[in-house]
Amino acid sequence: MAGDVEAQSDITHSGRHRSTLHLKNLRKQWQILALQVTATVALVWMYMEIISTYVVGSIDHTMLFETLEFVLGSDLPLGDWMTGVGRSGLARFYVPLVLGLSFGGSMALLAFQSPKVQQRIKLGVIVGLIVILVGRTLLSWLGGMIINTELDLPNADELALLQWPLMLILSLLVMFVYLLPIIMGTRGIWGLSRQAIIWSIGFTLLFLGLHAMLTFPVVLNQLGDYGNDLTTLDTQVGTPTVSLLGFELVTRQQFSLILIAVLMMVFQESAFGVIRHLEYAYRLPESCKRDEEYVQQMENVLNAHLRHTGLYLGLTGLATMVAIGFHGVLLELVTATTGSQWAEQVSESIELRLTYGVVISALLFLGVAATVRLLVPWDRLAQLRAGITGFGRSSEPDPPKDDSAWA
């Protein structure tokens, strides 16, 4: 897509300036930029929430760096200010996070360069890595043979020069693994790459899945001392501490999981939304790109996407909180209206305090929601809203699904 953006950027317009659907103009539109900024904020927020919940003080990179330094008996090439070693809490990830965003942004900027420039930059990076890795060793070895005028294998001192670059590559690799969601996510948002976004989401889900399996009680017991460092979720739900409308609905751990899920959806919908809308505009005929009706339609679609991203995904998070703590809402209502001891006995039930009590509460919420669905004419209300806004989404042509032009 980067090449397509550059190709369309050469189009000039005579007369007074007016909005068109050419990618050069569309990518500068405030709605597109707002979606990209929203996706970036959601990505960083989601990453920091995952780090604070599962990684910090448990399996973060600073612990691995300290172990490597202890085993090797020497300091790593990367400074502590860069890796976060010696800091506490989320401060360990502040500088690496900035480095990850910068690296991902650089990859996105590189994607919009011409193929010739990309090839030159990649070649320069490869040559630079080779020079860093074996440059000093080759110079020392070749210089010694030239001075002594004899062929010889590298000695121990010359081979020792490889230790620093190898440790540098290892340190950067460790940092890359921890920052992969940020790097690929930023590359996908600003470089308009579906593959990079999928990599970011997929790696995040893979980490959460592996962490969930490793912290399963049966598996955790087999890990021995290694399992003691893993952050585990409580098997008992505990007392809710996060309230909504005066009702205590979820615990802090549950709220953190809900927040991670909602932020992941915001990141995914915003990032993919930018690519989908730009793809649709790119494939329009030239006459349609200059048509005021199509321009207005695209603005309405983008405005609707922004509203729906904030409204529907926000409601999704609130509905999830209500579903998890719905049994508590019912029991509080029963206690307040009847004052019976039955509600207190049920509230102390061990089943509701275990993790599958969340499933019971969610099923109760779905039952009530299904009943409300039968009583409230939501379809009529949706049609009324579409009539008031004057531009329903049903009139929007669906973007083509073929991805061949965006490879």
C-alpha positions as CSV (number, residue, x, y, z in Angstrom):
1,M,0.0,0.0,0.0
2,A,2.9,2.4,0.7
3,G,3.8,2.4,-3.0
4,D,0.1,3.1,-3.9
5,V,0.1,6.1,-1.6
6,E,3.2,7.4,-3.2
7,A,1.9,6.9,-6.7
8,Q,-1.3,8.8,-6.0
9,S,0.6,11.6,-4.2
10,D,1.8,12.8,-7.6
11,I,-1.7,13.8,-8.7
12,T,-2.1,17.6,-8.9
13,H,-5.4,19.5,-8.9
14,S,-6.1,22.6,-10.9
15,G,-8.2,25.5,-9.6
16,R,-9.2,26.0,-6.1
17,H,-8.3,23.2,-3.6
18,R,-11.2,20.9,-2.6
19,S,-11.4,17.6,-0.8
20,T,-10.9,14.4,-2.8
21,L,-10.5,10.8,-2.0
22,H,-7.0,10.5,-3.2
23,L,-4.8,8.8,-0.6
24,K,-2.5,11.8,-0.3
25,N,-5.4,14.0,0.9
26,L,-7.3,11.3,2.7
27,R,-4.4,10.2,4.9
28,K,-4.2,13.8,6.2
29,Q,-7.9,13.9,7.1
30,W,-8.5,14.4,10.8
31,Q,-10.7,11.4,11.1
32,I,-8.0,9.1,9.8
33,L,-5.4,10.6,12.0
34,A,-7.8,10.3,15.0
35,L,-8.3,6.6,14.3
36,Q,-4.5,6.1,14.1
37,V,-3.9,8.0,17.3
38,T,-6.7,6.1,19.0
39,A,-5.2,2.8,17.9
40,T,-1.7,3.8,19.1
41,V,-3.0,4.9,22.5
42,A,-5.0,1.7,22.9
43,L,-2.0,-0.4,21.9
44,V,0.3,1.3,24.4
45,W,-2.4,1.2,27.2
46,M,-3.1,-2.5,26.5
47,Y,0.6,-3.3,26.5
48,M,1.2,-1.5,29.8
49,E,-1.8,-3.1,31.4
50,I,-0.6,-6.6,30.4
51,I,2.9,-5.7,31.7
52,S,1.6,-4.5,35.0
53,T,-0.7,-7.5,35.5
54,Y,1.5,-10.4,34.4
55,V,5.2,-9.3,33.8
56,V,6.5,-6.7,36.2
57,G,8.3,-8.3,39.1
58,S,7.6,-11.7,37.7
59,I,9.2,-12.4,34.3
60,D,10.2,-9.0,33.0
61,H,13.4,-8.4,30.9
62,T,15.4,-6.8,33.7
63,M,15.3,-10.1,35.7
64,L,16.6,-11.9,32.6
65,F,19.4,-9.3,32.1
66,E,20.5,-9.6,35.7
67,T,20.6,-13.4,35.4
68,L,22.7,-13.1,32.2
69,E,25.1,-10.7,33.9
70,F,25.5,-13.0,36.9
71,V,26.1,-16.1,34.7
72,L,28.6,-14.3,32.4
73,G,30.3,-12.3,35.1
74,S,30.3,-9.1,33.1
75,D,27.9,-6.2,32.3
76,L,25.8,-6.3,29.2
77,P,26.6,-3.8,26.4
78,L,23.2,-2.0,26.8
79,G,23.2,0.6,29.6
80,D,20.9,0.3,32.6
81,W,19.2,3.6,31.6
82,M,18.1,1.9,28.3
83,T,17.1,-1.5,29.7
84,G,15.5,-0.3,32.9
85,V,17.7,-2.4,35.2
86,G,17.7,-1.0,38.7
87,R,14.3,0.7,38.4
88,S,11.1,-0.6,40.0
89,G,7.6,-1.2,38.7
90,L,6.5,0.1,35.3
91,A,9.5,2.4,35.2
92,R,11.5,-0.5,33.9
93,F,9.5,-0.3,30.6
94,Y,9.4,3.4,30.0
95,V,12.6,3.8,28.0
96,P,12.1,0.4,26.2
97,L,8.6,1.5,25.3
98,V,9.9,4.7,23.7
99,L,12.5,2.7,21.8
100,G,9.9,0.2,20.6
101,L,7.6,3.0,19.4
102,S,10.5,4.7,17.6
103,F,11.6,1.5,15.9
104,G,8.1,0.7,14.8
105,G,7.6,4.2,13.5
106,S,10.9,3.9,11.6
107,M,9.7,0.7,10.0
108,A,6.4,2.4,9.0
109,L,8.3,5.3,7.5
110,L,10.6,2.9,5.6
111,A,7.5,1.2,4.1
112,F,6.5,4.4,2.3
113,Q,9.9,4.8,0.7
114,S,10.6,3.7,-2.9
115,P,11.9,0.1,-3.4
116,K,15.3,1.4,-4.3
117,V,15.6,3.4,-1.1
118,Q,14.3,0.5,1.0
119,Q,16.9,-1.8,-0.6
120,R,19.7,0.6,0.2
121,I,18.7,1.1,3.8
122,K,18.3,-2.7,4.3
123,L,21.7,-3.3,2.7
124,G,23.2,-0.6,5.0
125,V,21.7,-2.2,8.1
126,I,23.1,-5.7,7.1
127,V,26.5,-4.3,6.4
128,G,26.5,-2.4,9.7
129,L,25.6,-5.6,11.6
130,I,28.4,-7.5,9.9
131,V,30.9,-4.8,10.8
132,I,29.7,-4.6,14.4
133,L,29.7,-8.4,14.8
134,V,33.1,-9.4,13.2
135,G,34.7,-6.1,12.2
136,R,37.2,-5.8,15.1
137,T,38.0,-9.4,15.0
138,L,38.8,-9.4,11.3
139,L,40.9,-6.2,11.6
140,S,42.9,-7.6,14.5
141,W,43.4,-11.0,12.8
142,L,44.2,-9.7,9.4
143,G,46.5,-7.0,10.8
144,G,48.4,-9.5,12.8
145,M,49.0,-11.8,9.8
146,I,50.1,-8.8,7.7
147,I,52.6,-7.6,10.4
148,N,53.9,-11.1,11.0
149,T,53.8,-12.0,7.3
150,E,52.4,-15.5,8.0
151,L,49.0,-17.3,7.9
152,D,47.6,-18.1,11.3
153,L,44.3,-18.9,13.0
154,P,42.7,-16.2,15.3
155,N,44.1,-16.5,18.8
156,A,42.1,-16.3,22.1
157,D,42.5,-12.5,22.4
158,E,41.1,-12.0,18.9
159,L,38.2,-14.4,19.4
160,A,37.4,-12.6,22.7
161,L,36.6,-9.5,20.7
162,L,33.4,-11.4,19.5
163,Q,32.0,-11.4,23.0
164,W,30.8,-7.8,23.1
165,P,29.0,-7.8,19.7
166,L,27.4,-11.2,20.4
167,M,26.1,-10.0,23.8
168,L,24.9,-6.8,22.1
169,I,22.9,-8.9,19.6
170,L,21.6,-11.1,22.4
171,S,20.5,-8.1,24.4
172,L,18.7,-6.5,21.4
173,L,17.0,-9.8,20.7
174,V,15.7,-10.0,24.2
175,M,14.4,-6.5,24.0
176,F,12.8,-7.2,20.6
177,V,10.9,-10.2,22.0
178,Y,9.4,-8.2,24.9
179,L,8.6,-5.2,22.6
180,L,7.3,-7.2,19.7
181,P,3.6,-6.2,20.2
182,I,4.5,-2.5,20.3
183,I,6.9,-2.6,17.4
184,M,4.6,-4.5,15.1
185,G,1.5,-2.7,16.2
186,T,3.1,0.7,15.5
187,R,4.4,-0.6,12.2
188,G,0.9,-1.8,11.3
189,I,-1.0,1.4,12.4
190,W,1.2,4.0,10.7
191,G,2.6,1.7,7.9
192,L,-0.9,0.5,7.0
193,S,0.1,-3.2,7.3
194,R,-2.5,-5.8,8.1
195,Q,0.2,-8.5,8.7
196,A,2.0,-6.4,11.3
197,I,-1.3,-5.8,13.2
198,I,-2.1,-9.5,13.1
199,W,1.4,-10.2,14.4
200,S,0.9,-7.8,17.3
201,I,-2.4,-9.2,18.3
202,G,-1.4,-12.8,17.7
203,F,1.8,-12.5,19.8
204,T,-0.2,-10.9,22.6
205,L,-2.8,-13.6,22.6
206,L,-0.1,-16.3,22.4
207,F,1.6,-14.8,25.5
208,L,-1.7,-14.7,27.4
209,G,-2.5,-18.3,26.4
210,L,0.9,-19.6,27.4
211,H,0.8,-17.7,30.7
212,A,-2.7,-19.1,31.5
213,M,-1.5,-22.7,30.8
214,L,1.7,-22.3,32.8
215,T,-0.2,-20.9,35.8
216,F,-2.8,-23.7,35.8
217,P,-2.5,-25.3,39.2
218,V,-1.5,-28.8,37.9
219,V,1.1,-27.4,35.6
220,L,2.3,-24.8,38.1
221,N,3.1,-27.5,40.6
222,Q,5.3,-29.3,38.1
223,L,7.4,-26.2,37.5
224,G,8.7,-26.1,41.1
225,D,10.7,-23.1,42.0
226,Y,10.4,-21.7,38.5
227,G,6.7,-21.4,38.9
228,N,7.0,-19.2,42.0
229,D,8.0,-16.2,39.9
230,L,4.8,-16.4,37.7
231,T,1.9,-14.1,38.6
232,T,-1.2,-16.2,39.0
233,L,-4.9,-15.1,39.2
234,D,-6.8,-16.0,42.2
235,T,-9.0,-19.1,42.0
236,Q,-11.5,-17.4,44.2
237,V,-13.1,-14.2,42.9
238,G,-13.0,-12.4,46.2
239,T,-14.9,-9.2,47.1
240,P,-15.6,-6.8,44.3
241,T,-13.9,-3.4,44.7
242,V,-14.7,-1.7,41.4
243,S,-18.2,-0.1,41.5
244,L,-20.6,1.2,38.8
245,L,-23.8,3.1,39.6
246,G,-23.3,2.3,43.3
247,F,-23.0,-1.5,42.8
248,E,-19.7,-3.3,43.5
249,L,-19.4,-5.4,40.4
250,V,-15.8,-6.7,39.8
251,T,-12.5,-7.1,41.5
252,R,-9.3,-5.3,40.4
253,Q,-8.0,-8.4,38.6
254,Q,-11.3,-8.8,36.7
255,F,-11.3,-5.2,35.8
256,S,-7.8,-5.5,34.4
257,L,-8.7,-8.4,32.2
258,I,-11.8,-6.6,30.9
259,L,-9.7,-3.5,30.2
260,I,-7.1,-5.5,28.3
261,A,-9.9,-7.1,26.1
262,V,-11.6,-3.8,25.4
263,L,-8.3,-2.0,24.5
264,M,-7.4,-4.9,22.2
265,M,-10.7,-4.5,20.4
266,V,-10.2,-0.7,20.1
267,F,-6.7,-1.2,18.7
268,Q,-7.9,-3.8,16.2
269,E,-11.0,-2.0,15.1
270,S,-9.3,1.4,14.7
271,A,-6.2,0.0,12.9
272,F,-8.1,-2.2,10.6
273,G,-10.7,0.5,10.0
274,V,-8.0,2.9,8.7
275,I,-6.7,0.3,6.3
276,R,-10.2,-0.8,5.2
277,H,-11.4,2.8,4.4
278,L,-8.2,3.8,2.6
279,E,-8.4,0.6,0.6
280,Y,-12.0,1.4,-0.4
281,A,-11.0,4.9,-1.5
282,Y,-8.0,3.6,-3.4
283,R,-10.1,1.3,-5.5
284,L,-12.7,3.9,-6.5
285,P,-12.6,5.1,-10.1
286,E,-10.9,8.4,-10.6
287,S,-14.2,10.2,-11.3
288,C,-15.6,9.0,-8.0
289,K,-12.6,10.2,-6.0
290,R,-13.4,13.8,-7.1
291,D,-17.2,13.5,-6.6
292,E,-18.4,15.6,-3.7
293,E,-21.1,13.0,-2.9
294,Y,-18.5,10.3,-2.4
295,V,-16.3,12.6,-0.4
296,Q,-19.2,13.5,1.9
297,Q,-20.1,9.8,2.2
298,M,-16.6,8.9,3.3
299,E,-16.6,11.7,5.9
300,N,-19.9,10.4,7.3
301,V,-18.6,6.8,7.4
302,L,-15.4,7.9,9.2
303,N,-17.4,10.0,11.7
304,A,-19.7,7.0,12.3
305,H,-16.7,4.7,12.8
306,L,-15.2,7.1,15.5
307,R,-18.6,7.3,17.3
308,H,-19.1,3.6,17.2
309,T,-15.6,2.8,18.4
310,G,-16.1,4.9,21.5
311,L,-19.7,4.1,22.1
312,Y,-20.1,0.4,21.4
313,L,-16.8,-0.8,22.7
314,G,-17.3,1.3,25.8
315,L,-20.7,-0.3,26.3
316,T,-19.1,-3.7,25.7
317,G,-16.8,-3.1,28.7
318,L,-19.6,-1.8,30.9
319,A,-21.9,-4.8,29.9
320,T,-19.1,-7.2,30.7
321,M,-18.7,-5.7,34.1
322,V,-22.4,-5.9,34.8
323,A,-22.5,-9.5,33.5
324,I,-19.7,-10.6,35.8
325,G,-21.2,-8.9,38.9
326,F,-24.9,-9.3,37.9
327,H,-25.5,-11.9,40.7
328,G,-24.3,-9.3,43.2
329,V,-26.7,-6.7,41.8
330,L,-29.6,-9.1,42.1
331,L,-28.7,-10.1,45.6
332,E,-28.3,-6.5,46.7
333,L,-31.7,-5.7,45.2
334,V,-33.3,-8.6,47.0
335,T,-31.7,-7.7,50.3
336,A,-32.8,-4.1,50.0
337,T,-36.4,-5.0,49.1
338,T,-37.0,-8.0,51.3
339,G,-34.3,-8.0,53.9
340,S,-34.4,-11.8,53.9
341,Q,-31.5,-13.9,55.1
342,W,-31.7,-16.0,51.9
343,A,-29.8,-13.4,49.9
344,E,-27.0,-13.2,52.5
345,Q,-26.7,-17.0,52.5
346,V,-26.5,-17.1,48.7
347,S,-24.0,-14.2,48.6
348,E,-21.7,-16.3,50.8
349,S,-22.0,-19.3,48.6
350,I,-18.6,-20.8,47.7
351,E,-19.8,-21.4,44.1
352,L,-20.3,-17.7,43.5
353,R,-16.9,-16.9,44.9
354,L,-15.1,-19.4,42.6
355,T,-14.2,-18.6,39.0
356,Y,-17.1,-20.5,37.5
357,G,-19.4,-18.2,39.5
358,V,-18.6,-15.7,36.8
359,V,-20.2,-18.0,34.3
360,I,-23.4,-18.3,36.5
361,S,-23.6,-14.5,36.8
362,A,-23.1,-14.0,33.0
363,L,-25.8,-16.6,32.3
364,L,-28.2,-14.7,34.5
365,F,-27.3,-11.4,32.8
366,L,-27.9,-13.0,29.3
367,G,-31.3,-14.3,30.5
368,V,-32.4,-10.9,31.6
369,A,-30.9,-9.2,28.5
370,A,-32.8,-11.7,26.3
371,T,-36.0,-10.9,28.1
372,V,-35.5,-7.2,27.6
373,R,-34.7,-7.9,23.9
374,L,-38.2,-9.3,23.5
375,L,-39.9,-6.4,25.2
376,V,-38.0,-3.4,23.7
377,P,-38.4,-2.8,19.9
378,W,-34.7,-2.3,19.2
379,D,-35.2,-2.5,15.4
380,R,-37.7,0.3,15.5
381,L,-35.4,2.4,17.6
382,A,-32.5,1.8,15.2
383,Q,-34.5,2.8,12.2
384,L,-35.7,5.9,14.0
385,R,-32.1,6.8,14.8
386,A,-31.1,6.3,11.2
387,G,-33.9,8.5,10.0
388,I,-32.8,11.3,12.5
389,T,-29.2,11.2,11.4
390,G,-30.3,11.4,7.8
391,F,-27.6,9.1,6.6
392,G,-27.8,5.4,7.4
393,R,-24.9,3.1,7.2
394,S,-26.9,0.8,5.0
395,S,-26.4,3.1,2.0
396,E,-22.6,2.7,2.3
397,P,-21.1,0.5,-0.4
398,D,-19.2,-2.4,1.1
399,P,-15.4,-2.1,0.6
400,P,-14.0,-4.9,-1.6
401,K,-12.6,-7.9,0.2
402,D,-9.8,-8.7,-2.2
403,D,-6.4,-7.9,-0.8
404,S,-4.4,-8.5,-3.9
405,A,-3.8,-4.8,-4.6
406,W,-2.5,-4.2,-1.1
407,A,0.2,-6.8,-1.1
